[in-house]
Amino acid sequence: MPLSRLTDKADINLSDSKILVVDDKPINIQTIYSILSSDYTILAATSGEEALQVCQDNKPDLILLDVLMPNMSGLELCKRLKEDELTQTIPVIFVTFFNQQEEEDECWRCGGIDFITKPVRPMTLKNRVKFHLTLQKQKDMLQKLVFIDGLTGIYNRRYFDDHMENLKNKTLRTNNDTAILMIDIDEFKLFNDNYGHIKGDAALKTVTASLKSSLLRPSDYVCRYGGEEFIVVLPDTNIEGAKEVAERIRTDVFKLKLEHEHAKHKCITVSVGIASIIDSHEKNANPTEIADNKLYEAKKLGRNRIVF
């Protein structure tokens, strides 16, 4: 899509946007609901803890956040949101009675992108919300151009590389392991040489669809790592769980029976190498490199198999 169209507000649909309103006083939530509910879906939370849970269960597109709340203030909540990879890009607009410069400065410092004073003026609220939702949609579209593989429509290697460090840190902090699967289409150069690159591209798309359908959780995702090589990320998954997913992936691709007359099984197959972040950390090694080494072993052992 041309950049000129990405930045054309007429092309951006905001009607499906979700706005989370966080305020310990329900009357304030009701006021904002009456102003915005005809244009957007409104979610509500009366505490910081409840807001964090809402973001995990039903991620909003924008947050309207009160500053003064018991237990967890709006400032603390905003900092928590910006520390989590899942929520750090959600724009936060503070809604408060503050009128001191230092208090307003603190809102900017902790990650807020705008500031609305109470009592809320309907027209001001509507226009600020519309502006920031439009801006965020534009950013999301541009980011997709950077992080999405043009042929298969899945994440690319740049996405994986950019997110890997945060993934490692979160895994080690929570001690909930993350598994990495390195996947390669067996003898794909022979396929391209025999059938041509147009059929090769079609095969890549078909295998990609199979990989995606083999992943059963929303948190699992697949990236095109390069050429005919893919990488699957399985959060909160140990080696045993990864083996089950890898075997399902291998079997599902084999069941496609995509013709490959020069291959061992006369159809397209994949080999899979498995590693985990915690296990790799204990060995002072890179999990991607370990998964790649295991993939190489799978190739040497005859392909169409998994090695962990």
C-alpha positions as CSV (number, residue, x, y, z in Angstrom):
1,M,0.0,0.0,0.0
2,P,1.5,3.4,-0.9
3,L,2.6,5.7,1.9
4,S,0.2,8.4,0.7
5,R,-2.7,6.0,1.3
6,L,-1.4,5.0,4.7
7,T,-1.5,8.6,5.9
8,D,-4.9,9.3,4.4
9,K,-7.3,9.5,7.4
10,A,-10.3,8.6,5.1
11,D,-8.8,5.2,4.7
12,I,-8.6,4.5,8.4
13,N,-11.6,2.9,10.0
14,L,-11.8,3.7,13.8
15,S,-15.3,2.2,14.5
16,D,-13.8,-1.1,15.7
17,S,-11.5,0.6,18.1
18,K,-11.6,-0.3,21.8
19,I,-11.0,2.3,24.5
20,L,-10.3,1.4,28.1
21,V,-11.4,3.9,30.7
22,V,-9.7,3.5,34.0
23,D,-11.1,5.5,37.0
24,D,-11.8,4.5,40.6
25,K,-15.1,6.5,40.4
26,P,-17.8,4.9,38.3
27,I,-19.5,8.2,37.7
28,N,-16.5,9.4,35.8
29,I,-16.4,6.3,33.6
30,Q,-20.1,6.7,32.9
31,T,-19.5,10.3,31.8
32,I,-16.9,9.3,29.3
33,Y,-19.0,6.3,28.2
34,S,-21.9,8.6,27.3
35,I,-19.6,10.8,25.2
36,L,-17.7,8.0,23.3
37,S,-19.9,4.9,23.2
38,S,-21.7,5.8,20.0
39,D,-18.3,5.8,18.1
40,Y,-16.2,3.1,19.9
41,T,-16.3,0.1,22.1
42,I,-15.8,1.2,25.7
43,L,-14.1,-1.1,28.3
44,A,-13.9,-0.1,32.0
45,A,-11.7,-0.7,35.0
46,T,-11.9,0.9,38.5
47,S,-8.4,0.0,39.6
48,G,-4.9,-0.4,38.2
49,E,-4.9,-4.2,38.9
50,E,-8.2,-4.6,37.0
51,A,-6.9,-2.5,34.1
52,L,-3.9,-4.8,33.7
53,Q,-6.1,-7.8,33.6
54,V,-8.4,-6.2,31.0
55,C,-5.3,-5.4,28.8
56,Q,-4.3,-9.0,29.0
57,D,-7.8,-10.4,28.2
58,N,-9.0,-7.8,25.7
59,K,-6.2,-5.5,24.5
60,P,-7.5,-1.9,24.0
61,D,-6.5,0.5,21.2
62,L,-6.3,3.4,23.6
63,I,-6.4,4.0,27.4
64,L,-8.0,7.0,29.2
65,L,-6.4,6.9,32.6
66,D,-7.1,8.7,35.9
67,V,-4.0,9.7,37.8
68,L,-5.2,9.6,41.4
69,M,-6.4,6.1,42.3
70,P,-5.9,4.0,45.5
71,N,-3.4,1.1,45.7
72,M,-2.0,1.6,42.2
73,S,-1.9,5.2,40.9
74,G,-2.4,6.0,37.2
75,L,1.3,6.9,37.0
76,E,2.4,3.6,38.3
77,L,-0.1,1.7,36.0
78,C,1.3,3.6,33.0
79,K,4.8,2.6,33.9
80,R,3.8,-1.0,34.2
81,L,2.0,-0.9,30.8
82,K,5.2,0.5,29.2
83,E,7.4,-2.2,30.6
84,D,5.3,-5.0,29.1
85,E,5.9,-5.8,25.4
86,L,2.2,-6.7,25.0
87,T,0.9,-3.3,26.2
88,Q,3.8,-0.9,25.7
89,T,2.5,0.5,22.4
90,I,-1.0,1.3,23.7
91,P,-1.4,5.1,23.8
92,V,-2.3,6.5,27.2
93,I,-4.2,9.7,27.7
94,F,-4.3,11.0,31.3
95,V,-7.6,12.4,32.5
96,T,-7.2,14.4,35.7
97,F,-7.8,17.5,37.8
98,F,-4.1,18.3,38.0
99,N,-3.1,21.8,37.1
100,Q,0.5,22.0,38.4
101,Q,3.3,21.8,35.8
102,E,5.4,19.3,37.8
103,E,2.4,16.9,38.0
104,E,1.8,17.3,34.3
105,D,5.5,16.7,33.6
106,E,5.4,13.4,35.6
107,C,2.5,12.2,33.3
108,W,4.7,12.8,30.3
109,R,7.7,11.1,31.9
110,C,5.9,7.9,32.6
111,G,4.7,7.4,29.1
112,G,1.5,9.4,28.6
113,I,0.9,10.8,25.1
114,D,-1.7,13.5,26.0
115,F,-3.4,15.1,28.9
116,I,-7.1,16.1,29.4
117,T,-8.3,18.0,32.4
118,K,-11.5,17.3,34.4
119,P,-14.3,18.2,34.0
120,V,-14.1,16.6,30.6
121,R,-15.3,18.7,27.7
122,P,-17.1,16.4,25.2
123,M,-15.7,18.0,22.0
124,T,-12.2,18.1,23.3
125,L,-12.4,14.5,24.4
126,K,-13.8,13.3,21.1
127,N,-11.2,15.1,19.0
128,R,-8.2,14.1,21.2
129,V,-9.3,10.4,21.1
130,K,-9.9,10.5,17.3
131,F,-6.5,12.1,16.7
132,H,-4.6,9.6,18.7
133,L,-6.5,6.5,17.5
134,T,-5.8,7.7,13.9
135,L,-2.1,8.2,14.6
136,Q,-1.8,4.8,16.2
137,K,-3.5,3.1,13.3
138,Q,-1.1,4.8,10.9
139,K,1.9,3.6,13.1
140,D,0.5,0.1,13.1
141,M,0.1,0.1,9.3
142,L,3.7,1.3,8.8
143,Q,5.0,-1.2,11.3
144,K,3.4,-4.0,9.3
145,L,5.3,-2.9,6.3
146,V,8.5,-3.2,8.3
147,F,7.8,-6.5,10.1
148,I,5.6,-8.5,7.7
149,D,7.1,-10.8,5.0
150,G,5.7,-9.7,1.6
151,L,5.2,-13.2,0.1
152,T,3.7,-15.2,3.0
153,G,2.1,-12.4,5.1
154,I,3.7,-13.6,8.4
155,Y,6.3,-11.9,10.6
156,N,9.7,-11.6,9.1
157,R,13.2,-12.1,10.5
158,R,13.5,-8.5,11.5
159,Y,10.4,-8.9,13.7
160,F,11.9,-11.9,15.4
161,D,15.3,-10.3,15.9
162,D,13.8,-7.1,17.3
163,H,11.6,-8.9,19.8
164,M,14.0,-11.7,20.8
165,E,15.8,-9.8,23.5
166,N,12.6,-8.7,25.3
167,L,11.4,-12.3,25.0
168,K,14.5,-13.6,26.7
169,N,14.3,-11.1,29.5
170,K,10.6,-11.9,30.2
171,T,11.2,-15.6,30.1
172,L,14.1,-15.5,32.5
173,R,12.3,-13.0,34.8
174,T,9.1,-15.1,35.1
175,N,10.9,-18.5,34.8
176,N,8.2,-19.6,32.3
177,D,10.2,-21.2,29.5
178,T,9.9,-20.2,25.9
179,A,10.6,-22.7,23.1
180,I,12.0,-21.9,19.7
181,L,11.5,-24.2,16.7
182,M,13.7,-23.8,13.6
183,I,11.9,-25.2,10.6
184,D,13.3,-25.8,7.1
185,I,11.5,-27.2,4.0
186,D,13.5,-30.2,2.9
187,E,15.4,-30.1,-0.4
188,F,13.5,-26.9,-1.5
189,K,16.3,-25.8,-3.9
190,L,15.6,-29.0,-5.9
191,F,11.8,-28.1,-5.8
192,N,12.5,-24.7,-7.3
193,D,14.9,-26.0,-9.9
194,N,12.4,-28.6,-11.0
195,Y,9.1,-26.8,-10.8
196,G,10.1,-23.2,-11.1
197,H,10.0,-20.2,-8.7
198,I,6.3,-19.4,-9.3
199,K,5.3,-22.9,-8.0
200,G,8.0,-22.5,-5.3
201,D,6.3,-19.3,-4.0
202,A,2.9,-21.1,-4.1
203,A,4.4,-24.0,-2.1
204,L,5.9,-21.5,0.5
205,K,2.4,-19.9,1.0
206,T,0.8,-23.4,1.4
207,V,3.4,-24.5,3.9
208,T,3.0,-21.2,5.8
209,A,-0.7,-21.7,6.1
210,S,-0.1,-25.2,7.4
211,L,2.4,-23.9,10.0
212,K,-0.1,-21.2,11.2
213,S,-2.9,-23.8,11.5
214,S,-0.7,-26.1,13.6
215,L,-0.3,-23.4,16.3
216,L,-3.3,-23.6,18.6
217,R,-2.7,-20.6,21.0
218,P,-2.9,-16.9,20.1
219,S,0.5,-16.3,21.8
220,D,2.3,-18.7,19.5
221,Y,3.6,-17.2,16.2
222,V,5.7,-18.1,13.2
223,C,8.2,-15.9,11.3
224,R,9.8,-16.4,7.9
225,Y,13.4,-16.5,8.9
226,G,14.8,-16.5,5.3
227,G,14.2,-18.4,2.1
228,E,12.5,-21.7,2.9
229,E,13.4,-21.4,6.6
230,F,10.9,-20.5,9.3
231,I,11.0,-20.0,13.1
232,V,8.2,-20.6,15.5
233,V,8.0,-19.0,19.0
234,L,6.1,-20.8,21.7
235,P,5.9,-18.7,24.9
236,D,5.2,-20.5,28.2
237,T,6.3,-23.8,26.6
238,N,9.0,-26.3,27.7
239,I,10.9,-28.8,25.5
240,E,8.2,-31.5,26.1
241,G,5.5,-29.2,24.9
242,A,7.6,-28.0,22.0
243,K,8.1,-31.6,20.9
244,E,4.3,-32.0,20.6
245,V,3.9,-28.9,18.5
246,A,6.9,-29.7,16.3
247,E,5.5,-33.2,15.6
248,R,2.1,-31.7,14.7
249,I,3.8,-29.3,12.4
250,R,5.9,-32.0,10.7
251,T,2.9,-34.3,10.3
252,D,0.5,-31.6,9.0
253,V,3.0,-30.6,6.3
254,F,3.5,-34.2,5.3
255,K,-0.2,-34.7,5.1
256,L,-0.4,-32.0,2.5
257,K,1.2,-34.4,0.0
258,L,2.6,-31.5,-2.1
259,E,4.4,-33.2,-5.0
260,H,8.2,-33.1,-4.9
261,E,9.4,-35.8,-7.2
262,H,13.1,-35.4,-6.4
263,A,12.5,-35.7,-2.6
264,K,12.8,-38.8,-0.5
265,H,9.1,-39.1,0.2
266,K,8.0,-37.7,-3.2
267,C,6.3,-34.8,-1.4
268,I,7.3,-31.7,0.5
269,T,8.4,-32.3,4.1
270,V,10.0,-30.2,6.8
271,S,12.7,-30.8,9.4
272,V,12.6,-29.2,12.8
273,G,15.2,-28.2,15.4
274,I,14.1,-27.4,19.0
275,A,15.6,-25.2,21.7
276,S,14.4,-23.4,24.8
277,I,15.4,-20.1,26.2
278,I,16.0,-21.2,29.8
279,D,17.9,-24.3,28.8
280,S,20.1,-22.3,26.4
281,H,20.7,-19.6,29.1
282,E,21.9,-22.3,31.5
283,K,24.4,-23.5,28.8
284,N,25.4,-19.8,28.1
285,A,24.3,-20.3,24.5
286,N,22.0,-18.6,22.0
287,P,18.7,-20.5,21.7
288,T,18.3,-19.6,18.0
289,E,21.8,-21.1,17.3
290,I,20.9,-24.2,19.3
291,A,17.7,-24.7,17.3
292,D,19.6,-24.1,14.1
293,N,22.2,-26.7,15.1
294,K,19.4,-29.2,15.9
295,L,17.8,-28.5,12.6
296,Y,21.1,-29.3,10.9
297,E,21.2,-32.6,12.8
298,A,17.7,-33.4,11.6
299,K,18.9,-32.9,8.0
300,K,21.9,-35.2,8.5
301,L,19.7,-37.9,10.0
302,G,17.5,-38.1,6.9
303,R,15.1,-35.1,7.0
304,N,11.4,-35.1,7.8
305,R,12.1,-35.3,11.5
306,I,12.5,-33.3,14.7
307,V,15.6,-33.1,16.8
308,F,15.8,-31.5,20.3
